[in-house]
Amino acid sequence: MGYIAFQKSGYRHAGFTRKDLYNHIDRYHRSKVKNGDTNAAINYLIGKSNNDLLFFGKYTFTSDERLEHIFREDGQSIIDYHCFIDIVAFNSTYKKNKYNKPLVIFSGCNHHGQTVIFGSGLLSDETTETYKWLLETFAETMGGKSPKAVITDGDLTMQDAIKNVLPDATHRLCEWHLQRNACENIKNPNFLHYFKGLIYDNNDHRDFDRRWTAILDKHNLVGSTWMEKTYETRAMWSHCFLRDKFFGYIRTTSQCEGINSLIKFYVNHKNTLIDFMHNLDRALKEYKNNKLIVDFKSQCSEPVMITSLEVYERSASCYTLIHNQNSTGMIVN
């Protein structure tokens, strides 16, 4: 309202009150869903598919004709997945909509070290069967090509679904979530230091077991339920069990956390389905724009050479430039 008043040289020249403005906005939102929020959301997906020949959308209904699940991905996401198929990270911590439906976003890492979005699903619940439907739909859209590795936040129902749908993929637990759970379950302030050693150190299996036993004794954790469950999943989080697997830049679902922060900026818990989809698209477009920016920088700039050797100049023309705060490096395109 303040912006409009500024444009009109004062509130008295605006011609309406703040309440009039809010009522107009409310009528506009209602007009978009006059045939129902569900129909508006489905029509939005149909419109997206008409503008993007590679766009894929799939949805299901419950027995009483209520919208149950929605999965969607655009053509660029499909192309990105086939280029960067190695690792997929996902979790379901986003519930920023009127119906409190969990949103799961599949993401990966491109040749710039950036987050890329492979697809998203809006689900009715977080059961194993629902996650199985989501993973099977995701695999269907990707021509049955499964990722080599997946990283999750440790959700047990998600783990069960991954075992069923992606049995050949290496499943790694997010290290950030693991350390947070350690702090919540083990109140000893010195424990985390020793626990990180088990996560990151390049031990062999026997040395891992020896150090694990020593930590249990040192911190009086023999019989701890959380420690016992964590030990059972050691092959999913300790470097000594995963060092022969490729994970690129990704060891945590921090990519997902970054996406969550961006989504919070664009959407809120009052969003209807159609508003949520519009706002989600705005958030994801920002990621795609970031990729265009670094693509331009990589193609139109050259690294500072240490020497004038021909091999350096040739390498610069064949490799992707990686820019960060401290240096500029190169990786294979």
C-alpha positions in Angstrom: 0.0 0.0 0.0 2.9 2.3 0.8 4.4 1.8 -2.6 1.1 2.7 -4.4 0.7 5.8 -2.2 4.2 6.8 -3.1 3.4 6.4 -6.8 0.2 8.5 -6.4 1.9 11.2 -4.4 0.0 10.4 -1.2 -2.5 8.1 0.4 -5.4 10.5 -0.3 -4.8 10.1 -4.0 -4.7 6.3 -4.0 -8.5 6.0 -4.4 -8.9 3.1 -2.0 -8.0 1.9 1.5 -5.7 -0.8 2.7 -8.7 -3.0 3.3 -9.9 -2.5 -0.2 -6.5 -3.6 -1.5 -6.5 -6.8 0.6 -10.1 -7.6 -0.5 -9.1 -7.2 -4.2 -6.1 -9.5 -3.7 -8.3 -12.1 -2.0 -10.8 -11.9 -4.8 -8.0 -12.4 -7.3 -6.7 -15.5 -5.5 -10.2 -16.9 -5.3 -10.7 -16.4 -9.0 -7.7 -18.6 -9.7 -9.2 -21.6 -7.9 -12.9 -21.0 -8.6 -13.1 -24.7 -9.9 -11.2 -26.0 -6.9 -7.6 -25.8 -5.8 -6.9 -29.3 -7.0 -8.2 -28.6 -10.5 -6.2 -25.4 -10.6 -3.0 -27.3 -9.7 -3.5 -30.0 -12.3 -4.3 -27.4 -15.0 -1.1 -25.7 -14.0 0.9 -28.9 -14.6 -0.9 -29.3 -18.0 0.1 -25.8 -19.0 3.7 -26.5 -18.0 3.7 -29.6 -20.2 2.4 -27.6 -23.2 5.3 -25.2 -22.9 8.0 -27.8 -22.2 7.9 -31.0 -24.3 10.2 -32.8 -21.8 8.1 -31.8 -18.8 6.8 -34.7 -16.7 4.0 -34.5 -14.2 2.2 -37.3 -12.4 -0.5 -37.3 -9.7 -2.7 -39.7 -7.8 -6.1 -39.5 -6.1 -7.4 -41.2 -3.0 -10.4 -43.5 -3.0 -12.7 -40.5 -2.1 -11.3 -38.5 -5.1 -9.0 -36.3 -3.1 -5.6 -35.3 -4.5 -3.0 -37.6 -2.9 0.5 -37.2 -4.5 2.1 -34.9 -7.1 5.4 -35.4 -8.8 6.9 -33.0 -11.3 10.1 -32.2 -13.2 10.9 -30.0 -16.1 13.0 -30.8 -19.2 16.1 -29.1 -17.8 16.0 -31.3 -14.7 15.9 -34.4 -16.8 18.9 -33.3 -18.9 20.8 -32.3 -15.7 20.1 -35.7 -14.2 21.5 -37.6 -17.1 24.7 -35.4 -17.0 25.1 -35.6 -13.2 23.6 -39.0 -12.3 26.3 -40.0 -9.8 24.7 -38.6 -6.6 21.2 -37.7 -5.5 20.4 -35.9 -2.2 17.0 -35.5 -0.8 14.9 -35.1 2.4 11.4 -34.0 3.2 11.6 -31.2 5.7 9.6 -28.7 3.8 5.9 -28.3 4.7 5.3 -24.8 3.6 1.7 -25.0 2.3 -1.9 -24.7 3.5 -2.4 -28.5 3.6 0.9 -29.2 5.5 1.9 -31.6 2.7 5.6 -32.7 2.8 7.6 -31.6 -0.2 10.5 -33.8 -1.3 13.2 -32.3 -3.6 15.7 -34.4 -5.5 19.0 -32.5 -5.9 22.5 -33.1 -7.1 25.8 -31.4 -7.9 26.9 -30.1 -11.3 30.3 -29.5 -12.8 30.5 -26.1 -11.1 29.9 -27.6 -7.7 26.5 -26.0 -7.6 23.2 -27.5 -6.6 20.9 -28.7 -9.4 17.3 -29.7 -9.0 16.3 -33.1 -10.5 12.6 -33.1 -9.5 10.1 -32.6 -6.6 7.2 -34.4 -5.1 4.3 -33.1 -3.0 3.1 -36.0 -0.8 0.1 -36.8 1.4 2.2 -38.5 4.1 5.7 -39.8 4.9 5.2 -43.6 4.9 7.4 -46.2 3.2 4.7 -46.9 0.6 4.5 -43.2 -0.3 8.3 -42.9 -0.6 8.3 -46.0 -2.8 5.8 -44.4 -5.1 7.9 -41.3 -5.3 11.2 -43.1 -6.0 9.5 -45.4 -8.6 8.0 -42.3 -10.3 11.4 -40.6 -10.3 13.1 -43.7 -11.8 10.3 -43.9 -14.4 10.9 -40.4 -15.6 14.7 -41.0 -15.8 14.3 -44.0 -18.1 15.1 -46.5 -15.3 18.6 -45.1 -14.7 19.3 -45.2 -11.0 21.8 -42.9 -9.2 25.0 -44.5 -8.0 24.6 -43.0 -4.6 22.0 -41.3 -2.5 22.3 -39.1 0.6 19.4 -38.7 3.1 18.8 -37.3 6.5 18.4 -40.7 8.0 14.6 -41.0 7.9 13.8 -44.7 8.5 10.8 -44.9 6.2 12.9 -43.4 3.5 15.7 -45.9 4.1 13.2 -48.8 3.6 11.9 -47.3 0.4 15.5 -46.9 -1.0 16.3 -50.5 -0.2 13.3 -51.6 -2.2 13.5 -49.2 -5.2 17.2 -48.4 -5.4 18.9 -51.6 -4.1 22.2 -51.0 -6.1 22.7 -47.4 -5.0 25.1 -46.7 -2.1 23.1 -45.0 0.7 25.0 -42.4 2.8 23.6 -40.7 5.8 24.0 -36.9 6.0 26.9 -36.1 8.4 25.3 -32.9 9.6 22.1 -34.6 10.7 24.2 -37.4 12.3 26.2 -35.0 14.3 23.1 -33.1 15.4 21.4 -36.3 16.5 24.6 -37.2 18.4 24.4 -33.9 20.3 20.7 -34.4 21.1 21.1 -38.0 22.3 24.5 -37.9 24.0 24.7 -35.0 26.4 28.5 -35.3 27.0 30.1 -32.2 25.5 33.3 -34.0 24.7 31.7 -36.9 22.9 31.2 -35.1 19.5 34.9 -34.6 19.1 35.7 -38.3 19.3 32.6 -39.2 17.3 33.7 -37.0 14.4 36.9 -39.0 14.3 34.9 -42.1 13.6 33.1 -40.3 10.8 36.1 -38.7 9.0 39.3 -40.6 9.9 40.7 -43.1 7.3 40.6 -46.1 9.6 40.3 -49.8 8.6 37.3 -51.8 9.9 39.2 -53.4 12.8 40.6 -50.0 14.0 37.1 -48.6 13.8 35.7 -51.3 16.1 38.6 -50.8 18.5 38.0 -47.0 18.7 34.2 -47.5 19.0 34.7 -49.7 22.0 37.1 -47.2 23.5 34.6 -44.4 23.1 31.8 -46.5 24.7 34.0 -47.1 27.8 35.4 -43.6 28.0 32.0 -41.9 28.0 30.0 -44.6 29.9 27.8 -45.3 26.8 27.6 -49.1 27.0 24.0 -50.1 26.7 23.0 -46.8 25.0 20.1 -47.5 22.6 21.2 -44.6 20.2 24.8 -45.8 20.1 23.7 -49.4 19.3 21.4 -48.2 16.5 24.1 -45.9 15.1 26.7 -48.7 15.1 24.3 -50.9 13.1 24.3 -48.2 10.3 28.1 -47.5 10.4 28.5 -48.6 6.8 26.3 -45.7 5.8 28.2 -42.9 7.6 31.8 -43.8 8.4 34.5 -42.9 5.8 36.3 -46.2 6.4 33.3 -48.0 4.9 32.6 -45.5 2.1 36.1 -44.4 1.0 35.9 -46.5 -2.2 32.6 -44.8 -3.2 32.3 -41.6 -5.2 30.3 -38.8 -3.6 31.9 -35.8 -5.3 31.3 -32.6 -3.3 28.4 -34.0 -1.4 28.7 -35.5 2.1 25.6 -33.9 3.6 22.1 -32.8 2.6 23.2 -29.2 3.2 22.1 -28.6 -0.4 18.6 -29.5 0.6 18.9 -27.2 3.6 20.0 -24.4 1.2 17.0 -25.1 -0.9 14.8 -25.0 2.1 16.1 -21.5 3.0 15.3 -20.3 -0.5 11.8 -21.8 -0.4 11.1 -20.1 2.9 11.7 -16.8 1.1 9.2 -17.4 -1.6 6.4 -19.6 0.0 4.5 -19.7 3.3 2.2 -22.0 5.1 -0.9 -20.2 3.9 -0.2 -21.0 0.2 -2.9 -22.9 -1.7 -1.6 -25.7 -4.0 -1.7 -23.4 -7.0 0.1 -20.6 -5.2 2.6 -23.0 -3.8 3.4 -24.3 -7.3 3.9 -20.8 -8.7 6.1 -19.8 -5.8 8.1 -23.0 -5.9 8.8 -22.3 -9.6 10.1 -18.9 -8.7 12.5 -20.3 -6.2 13.8 -23.0 -8.5 14.3 -20.5 -11.3 16.8 -18.7 -9.1 18.9 -21.8 -9.0 18.8 -22.2 -12.7 19.8 -18.6 -13.2 22.8 -19.1 -10.9 23.9 -21.9 -13.2 23.6 -19.6 -16.3 25.8 -17.0 -14.5 28.7 -19.4 -13.8 28.4 -21.0 -17.2 29.0 -17.6 -18.7 31.9 -16.9 -16.4 33.5 -20.2 -17.2 33.1 -19.8 -20.9 34.1 -16.2 -21.2 36.9 -15.9 -18.7 40.4 -17.5 -18.3 42.3 -18.4 -15.2 45.4 -16.6 -14.2 48.3 -18.8 -15.3 51.2 -19.5 -13.0 53.4 -20.0 -16.0 53.0 -19.7 -19.8 53.4 -23.4 -20.4 51.2 -24.7 -23.3 49.9 -27.6 -21.2 48.3 -25.1 -18.8 46.7 -23.1 -21.5 45.4 -26.3 -23.1 44.0 -27.5 -19.8 42.2 -24.2 -19.3 40.3 -24.7 -22.6 39.2 -28.2 -21.8 38.2 -27.9 -18.1 35.4 -26.1 -16.3 36.5 -23.2 -14.2 35.6 -23.3 -10.5 35.5 -20.0 -8.8 35.5 -19.6 -5.0 36.5 -17.0 -2.5 40.1 -18.2 -2.2 41.1 -19.4 -5.7 40.2 -20.5 -9.1 40.5 -24.1 -10.1 39.5 -26.4 -12.9 37.6 -29.7 -13.1 36.6 -32.0 -16.0 33.6 -30.8 -18.0 
